[in-house]
Amino acid sequence: MNSAPPASAPSGLAALTGRVIFGFVGTWVFALMAANLVPVLIAAMVQDLGVDIAAAGALTTGMTAGSALAMFVTNRFIARADRPRLGRIGLVLMVIGYGVPSAVLTVPTVMGGLIVGGIGAGIMIATGTAAASSTRNPDKTVTTIMIINRLGASALLAIAPLFHNDLRSVLVVIAALGVVGLLLAGGLPNLPESALAPAPAAGAGASAGDARLRRTMGGAAFAFAASILLWSLTEDMVYSMTSVLAQQSQISPETNSALLSGKVLGGLVGALLAPLALRWIGRSWSFVLIIALSTLTKFVMVTSTTPVAYTVAILVWGAMYGAILVLYAGLAAIMDVTGRTGVLVSGFYLAGVAFGPLVGGQLVGVLTPLQYAITVTVPSILFAVVLFVIARRNRKLERGNTTAIAVGDAVRDEAAAAAGPR
């Protein structure tokens, strides 16, 4: 009895060369820089525009929501798009969105500019996310890009005091990144035509297999997206309220700022540890272990009344956050070679990031610390369960460090299995 041969990777998938890495840096990494500078943007708007902190927070929420919306729209045609060209469209919007307000510093221009810039960033994130699925080893690609992102974010936050909360300087820096990105975006890989080629006919078995596969993948993708929306919402409900939580734990604002920088740096450590966890215990158990640690430390942060407990919790939480970003993005990239699943999931992730501060601000003063802790930790448990199930259902998703699953190849495998022994 001969078994069906393993599915081969679609030809034409990109290797992670220097040019390709720079393509991701010029789009995906640079697009995330504005989001990493949100606390600096808020402080600068309060100082230079005279708006209150709630209004400044609402403006940055609009920016991030614009990114999420742009990702959902872009996802409709991301599979066959010319990704370098699409990335450059996003970069032009980023340059205009942040460049114009830096020259005309008024509330209306900043408001409009942040939304335009956010839309451009969303297009860039969608393009980079989808392109990761078109590389030979999506896990390696995602890990590399996330490490670079964490390094960039740490560097930007380290030099942020040099801006002295000057809004014009911050906007100029973001716009300048967009200009540099225009020079680098050409390295983004497109989806090879072979990845979208239809599977050869194999009778009724192929038809049934095709329908079953598409139903399964669709359901998994949307379960993934829904759970990550709740998880990222609650993560930012905690992150955006750290000033309140730090005060509750008798920590000064200055110390809390240093801890936030440590949290971001911890994300770099987590991004480095994630591939090791994937190799040693597999993706599903990595999710369970890392999300469990993240959930526990998040609970401690919200309920803590001592500096030591809060300090240890926020640093470990930051490391776990970086590891989860690498693992979730890698899983989404491998699930679908076209990149549409990755863009869908990341769009819902950004939507949670956008509205986390808004929801957190409404609830933190109404609920007790214990009630707030339960509110932000239950979705994390759901998230862990969903990702565990998705990863365990397919050995290729579980072991990682593989090429993305091509829809045509997966249909071919299932059709062969349905046909039985030859």
JOBELBEL-V588199 format. One record per residue. N is the residue number from 1. RES is the residue in one small letter. SS is DSSP state (H for helix, E for strand, - for the rest). PSI is psi in whole degrees, -180 to 180 (* if undefined). OMEGA is omega in radians with two decimals (* if undefined). Layout:
# JOBELBEL-V588199
n->[N	N]
res->[RES	RES]
ss->[SS	SS]
psi->[PSI	PSI]
omega->[OMEGA	OMEGA]
This chain:
# JOBELBEL-V588199
n->[1	2	3	4	5	6	7	8	9	10	11	12	13	14	15	16	17	18	19	20	21	22	23	24	25	26	27	28	29	30	31	32	33	34	35	36	37	38	39	40	41	42	43	44	45	46	47	48	49	50	51	52	53	54	55	56	57	58	59	60	61	62	63	64	65	66	67	68	69	70	71	72	73	74	75	76	77	78	79	80	81	82	83	84	85	86	87	88	89	90	91	92	93	94	95	96	97	98	99	100	101	102	103	104	105	106	107	108	109	110	111	112	113	114	115	116	117	118	119	120	121	122	123	124	125	126	127	128	129	130	131	132	133	134	135	136	137	138	139	140	141	142	143	144	145	146	147	148	149	150	151	152	153	154	155	156	157	158	159	160	161	162	163	164	165	166	167	168	169	170	171	172	173	174	175	176	177	178	179	180	181	182	183	184	185	186	187	188	189	190	191	192	193	194	195	196	197	198	199	200	201	202	203	204	205	206	207	208	209	210	211	212	213	214	215	216	217	218	219	220	221	222	223	224	225	226	227	228	229	230	231	232	233	234	235	236	237	238	239	240	241	242	243	244	245	246	247	248	249	250	251	252	253	254	255	256	257	258	259	260	261	262	263	264	265	266	267	268	269	270	271	272	273	274	275	276	277	278	279	280	281	282	283	284	285	286	287	288	289	290	291	292	293	294	295	296	297	298	299	300	301	302	303	304	305	306	307	308	309	310	311	312	313	314	315	316	317	318	319	320	321	322	323	324	325	326	327	328	329	330	331	332	333	334	335	336	337	338	339	340	341	342	343	344	345	346	347	348	349	350	351	352	353	354	355	356	357	358	359	360	361	362	363	364	365	366	367	368	369	370	371	372	373	374	375	376	377	378	379	380	381	382	383	384	385	386	387	388	389	390	391	392	393	394	395	396	397	398	399	400	401	402	403	404	405	406	407	408	409	410	411	412	413	414	415	416	417	418	419	420	421	422]
res->[m	n	s	a	p	p	a	s	a	p	s	g	l	a	a	l	t	g	r	v	i	f	g	f	v	g	t	w	v	f	a	l	m	a	a	n	l	v	p	v	l	i	a	a	m	v	q	d	l	g	v	d	i	a	a	a	g	a	l	t	t	g	m	t	a	g	s	a	l	a	m	f	v	t	n	r	f	i	a	r	a	d	r	p	r	l	g	r	i	g	l	v	l	m	v	i	g	y	g	v	p	s	a	v	l	t	v	p	t	v	m	g	g	l	i	v	g	g	i	g	a	g	i	m	i	a	t	g	t	a	a	a	s	s	t	r	n	p	d	k	t	v	t	t	i	m	i	i	n	r	l	g	a	s	a	l	l	a	i	a	p	l	f	h	n	d	l	r	s	v	l	v	v	i	a	a	l	g	v	v	g	l	l	l	a	g	g	l	p	n	l	p	e	s	a	l	a	p	a	p	a	a	g	a	g	a	s	a	g	d	a	r	l	r	r	t	m	g	g	a	a	f	a	f	a	a	s	i	l	l	w	s	l	t	e	d	m	v	y	s	m	t	s	v	l	a	q	q	s	q	i	s	p	e	t	n	s	a	l	l	s	g	k	v	l	g	g	l	v	g	a	l	l	a	p	l	a	l	r	w	i	g	r	s	w	s	f	v	l	i	i	a	l	s	t	l	t	k	f	v	m	v	t	s	t	t	p	v	a	y	t	v	a	i	l	v	w	g	a	m	y	g	a	i	l	v	l	y	a	g	l	a	a	i	m	d	v	t	g	r	t	g	v	l	v	s	g	f	y	l	a	g	v	a	f	g	p	l	v	g	g	q	l	v	g	v	l	t	p	l	q	y	a	i	t	v	t	v	p	s	i	l	f	a	v	v	l	f	v	i	a	r	r	n	r	k	l	e	r	g	n	t	t	a	i	a	v	g	d	a	v	r	d	e	a	a	a	a	a	g	p	r]
ss->[-	-	-	-	-	-	-	-	-	-	-	-	-	E	-	-	-	H	H	H	H	H	H	H	H	H	H	H	H	H	H	H	H	H	H	H	-	H	H	H	H	H	H	H	H	H	H	H	H	-	-	-	H	H	H	H	H	H	H	H	H	H	H	H	H	H	H	H	H	H	H	H	H	H	-	-	-	-	-	-	-	-	H	H	H	H	H	H	H	H	H	H	H	H	H	H	H	H	H	H	H	H	H	-	-	-	H	H	H	H	H	H	H	H	H	H	H	H	H	H	H	H	H	H	H	H	H	H	H	H	H	H	-	-	E	-	-	H	H	H	H	H	H	H	H	H	H	H	H	H	H	H	H	H	H	H	H	H	H	H	H	H	H	-	-	-	H	H	H	H	H	H	H	H	H	H	H	H	H	H	H	H	H	H	H	H	H	-	-	-	-	-	H	H	H	H	-	-	-	-	-	-	H	H	H	H	H	H	H	H	H	H	H	H	H	H	H	H	H	H	H	H	H	H	H	H	H	H	H	H	H	H	H	H	H	H	H	H	H	-	-	H	H	H	H	H	H	H	-	-	-	-	H	H	H	H	H	H	H	H	H	H	H	H	H	H	H	H	H	H	H	H	H	H	H	H	H	H	H	H	H	H	H	H	H	H	H	H	H	H	H	H	H	H	H	H	H	H	H	H	H	H	H	-	-	-	H	H	H	H	H	H	H	H	H	H	H	H	H	H	H	H	H	H	H	H	H	H	H	H	H	H	H	H	H	-	-	-	-	H	H	H	H	H	H	H	H	H	H	H	H	H	H	H	H	H	H	H	H	H	H	H	H	-	-	-	-	-	H	H	H	H	H	H	H	H	H	H	H	H	H	H	H	H	H	H	H	H	H	H	H	H	-	-	H	H	H	H	H	-	-	-	-	-	-	-	H	H	H	H	H	H	H	H	H	H	H	H	H	-	-	-]
psi->[126	133	159	140	152	150	136	153	144	138	151	-3	142	140	156	71	172	-41	-41	-43	-44	-33	-42	-40	-44	-14	-74	-51	-48	-33	-31	-13	-39	-42	-38	-24	11	-47	-37	-41	-43	-48	-40	-38	-38	-42	-46	-24	-13	15	159	171	-31	-43	-41	-41	-39	-37	-43	-30	-41	-38	-49	-37	-37	-38	-45	-44	-43	-36	-42	-40	-46	-31	-21	-26	15	-27	-47	4	155	102	-40	-42	-43	-42	-38	-32	-45	-39	-39	-43	-37	-45	-45	-47	-37	-23	-44	-48	-28	-26	-35	90	81	163	-47	-42	-37	-42	-51	-40	-41	-38	-45	-46	-39	-40	-45	-43	-39	-41	-42	-42	-43	-43	-47	-40	-47	-39	-31	-33	-16	15	162	-29	86	-36	-45	-41	-50	-44	-46	-47	-40	-36	-45	-41	-45	-39	-45	-43	-42	-42	-43	-44	-29	-37	-2	-39	-24	-22	-20	39	31	113	-41	-42	-42	-45	-39	-41	-45	-44	-39	-37	-39	-39	-45	-39	-34	-30	-21	-19	-19	-16	-6	133	142	165	125	146	-33	-26	-23	4	137	149	149	147	142	40	-161	-29	-40	-40	-46	-41	-41	-46	-42	-42	-49	-36	-43	-49	-39	-45	-41	-42	-44	-32	-42	-49	-44	-42	-35	-28	-48	-40	-51	-33	-49	-32	-45	-20	-29	-49	-43	-17	16	-29	-39	-45	-37	-42	-39	-30	15	41	134	158	-37	-45	-39	-38	-42	-38	-36	-39	-39	-35	-45	-42	-35	-32	-34	-44	-44	-40	-33	-32	-28	-47	-32	-43	-40	-40	-38	-43	4	166	-43	-47	-26	-44	-47	-49	-49	-42	-33	-46	-41	-43	-43	-46	-32	-41	-44	-43	-45	-34	-8	147	9	145	-40	-48	-44	-43	-49	-42	-45	-33	-43	-40	-43	-41	-43	-35	-45	-39	-40	-39	-44	-46	-42	-42	-37	-43	-47	-38	-39	-25	-24	113	-22	-18	-4	-37	-44	-42	-41	-50	-44	-31	-43	-35	-47	-34	-40	-41	-39	-42	-5	-49	-36	-48	-43	-41	-32	-32	-27	-31	-7	-40	154	162	-40	-44	-41	-40	-43	-41	-39	-9	-30	-45	-29	-38	-43	-43	-45	-42	-46	-47	-34	-46	-45	-46	-36	-19	-15	123	-33	-35	-35	-45	-24	-178	42	169	160	149	120	136	-45	-43	-40	-40	-41	-44	-46	-35	-41	-41	-39	-31	-21	-172	150	*]
omega->[3.14	3.09	3.14	3.14	3.13	3.14	3.09	3.13	3.08	3.12	3.08	3.08	-2.97	2.96	-3.09	3.11	3.10	-3.14	3.12	3.12	3.11	3.07	3.09	3.12	-3.10	3.14	-3.03	-3.09	-3.12	3.14	-3.11	-3.09	3.12	3.11	3.11	-3.12	-3.10	3.12	3.12	3.11	-3.13	-3.14	-3.12	3.12	3.10	-3.09	-2.97	-3.14	3.12	3.10	3.10	-3.02	3.12	3.13	3.12	3.09	3.12	3.13	3.12	3.04	3.09	3.11	-3.11	3.08	3.07	3.09	-3.14	3.13	3.12	3.13	3.14	3.13	-3.12	-3.07	-3.10	-3.09	-3.02	-3.06	-3.06	-3.06	2.95	-2.94	3.04	3.14	3.13	3.10	3.14	3.04	3.09	3.14	3.09	3.09	3.11	3.14	3.13	-3.05	-3.13	-3.12	-3.11	3.11	3.11	3.10	-3.13	-2.96	3.07	-3.13	-3.14	-3.12	3.10	3.13	3.13	-3.11	3.14	3.13	3.11	3.11	3.11	3.09	3.10	3.13	3.12	3.09	-3.13	3.13	3.12	-3.12	3.13	3.13	3.13	-3.13	3.12	3.12	-3.12	3.06	-3.04	-3.13	-3.08	3.13	3.12	3.13	-3.11	3.14	-3.14	-3.09	-3.14	3.08	3.09	3.13	-3.14	3.09	3.13	3.13	3.12	3.14	-3.14	3.14	3.12	-3.13	-3.11	3.12	3.12	3.12	-3.11	-3.12	3.09	-3.03	-3.12	-3.13	-3.14	-3.13	3.12	3.13	-3.13	3.12	3.13	3.06	3.10	3.12	3.12	3.14	3.11	-3.14	-3.02	-2.94	-3.10	-3.12	-3.12	3.14	3.01	3.09	3.12	-3.12	-3.10	-3.11	-3.13	-3.14	-3.13	3.11	3.09	-3.09	3.11	3.09	-3.07	3.14	-3.13	-3.12	3.13	3.13	-3.13	-3.12	-3.12	-3.13	-3.08	3.12	-3.13	-3.11	3.13	3.14	3.13	-3.12	-3.10	3.03	3.07	-3.09	-3.12	-3.11	-3.13	3.04	-3.14	-3.13	-3.09	3.06	-3.09	3.06	-3.13	2.98	3.08	-3.08	-3.09	-3.11	-3.07	3.12	3.10	-3.10	3.12	3.12	3.11	3.13	3.07	3.11	-3.10	3.10	3.14	3.11	3.13	3.10	3.11	3.12	3.10	3.06	3.09	3.09	3.14	3.10	3.07	3.08	3.07	3.10	3.13	3.11	3.10	-3.10	-3.06	3.13	3.10	3.10	3.12	-3.12	-3.02	-3.02	3.12	-3.02	-3.05	-3.13	3.02	3.10	-3.11	-3.08	-3.04	3.11	3.08	3.10	3.12	-3.12	3.13	-3.11	3.07	3.10	3.14	-3.14	-3.06	-3.07	-3.05	3.02	-3.13	-3.12	-3.07	-3.11	-3.12	-3.11	3.14	-3.07	-3.07	3.13	3.09	3.12	3.13	3.13	3.13	3.13	3.11	3.13	3.14	3.11	-3.14	-3.07	-3.11	-3.13	3.09	3.11	-3.14	-3.13	-3.10	-3.11	-2.99	-3.07	3.13	-3.13	-3.06	3.10	3.12	-3.14	3.11	-3.10	-3.13	3.07	3.09	3.05	-3.14	3.10	3.08	3.09	-3.08	-3.00	3.10	3.13	-3.13	3.14	3.14	3.13	3.13	-3.00	-3.00	3.14	-3.09	-3.09	3.01	3.10	3.14	3.12	3.13	3.13	3.12	-3.13	-3.06	-3.12	-3.14	3.10	3.11	3.10	3.10	3.13	-3.14	-3.14	-3.12	-3.11	3.06	-3.12	-3.13	-3.10	-3.08	-3.05	-3.12	-3.07	-3.13	3.07	-3.06	-2.97	3.09	3.12	3.13	3.05	3.11	3.13	3.07	-3.12	-3.14	3.14	-3.12	3.09	-3.12	3.12	-3.08	3.10	3.12	3.13	-3.13	-3.12	3.10	-3.09	3.14	*]
